[in-house]
């Protein structure tokens, strides 16, 4: 057995009642680990619980904060911990219980609750980057650990039927996309970075610390969680046709590089659009017309399954 650990598990309310989750938590408690379970019941709870746990970690009272939910819950947990002040003294782990679980897929974290908690207790905590975005000139960046997407993708995510997501998981996003595609117009904008500039109309764009979003789509296939860089993918909308842009980008699904896709890597990107564009930070929905993305290298330590695997 590993040495007893002090874990704060922050559970999304929809997942807290699942028998597999309850059994997994009970099992590690019986092994002698000290577990404090917090269940989110409303907006802001995840951030608040994580903020409190990170403060406790600074006094040696918490070893690991475990996010139990989807990518949005993970976003809230990381954001809340970073708001506590200095670099968190605790490590982080994930029990993926969401619809798409894109971060978990990216990092090869098991979807089974018991196996995921085993990773939290036995796998090494690896230095991991955290990205951030300043929206509409605000001074304080908002953190995200996996990916920010703008344009068509966030529109689909926000409008996907919750009951459909419950039944079909990530496939619900595809059905929502097919239903909404005729209602969306492209966004005109400009993107700048060190040694890179782009101007035109896009159907969607992604800024990745991780590689996958939208139910497992590898939008930023070269992204790494620990390299101090962000990967940008722009799906262009030729002649203002958002459908043409999305269709012509389909070869991405099999690893090809279509003409409608532009990619870049940098530590920061500035984006400006003529009209406000839907923006998703790990599933958290916003809207903005000016945003600056940056990355904080090795901001946290995250328990990940294979120390030799590519982040």
Secondary structure, DSSP 8 states (H G I E B T S, - for coil): -----EEEEEEEHHHHT-HHHHHHHHHHHHTT-EEEEEEE-STTHHHHHHHHHHHHHHTTS-SEEEEEESHHHHHHHHHHHHTTSSS-SSEEEEEE-SSS-HHHHHHT--SSHHHHHHHHHHS-EEEEEEEEEEETT-SS-EEESSEEEEEHHHHHHHHS-HHHHHHHTTHHHHHHHHHHGGG---EEEEEEETTEEEEEEEEEEEEESSSEETTTEESSTT--SSSS-EEEEEEE-GGG-HHHHHHHTGGGGGT---TTEEEEEESEEEEEEEEEEEEEETTEEEEEEEEEEEEEEEEEEEE-S-TTS--
